[in-house]
Amino acid sequence: VRINGWDVRVDQKDGYGVPPHVSSMSPL
């Protein structure tokens, strides 16, 4: 999903898209 130029993924737990570099730094 692209939002405001970011290619974001949807976090399966929280259910919202975040930038990939933020996702990779977040604990699973």
Helices and strands as residue ranges (DSSP letters): E 2-3, E 6-7, E 9-10, E 17-18, H 20-25
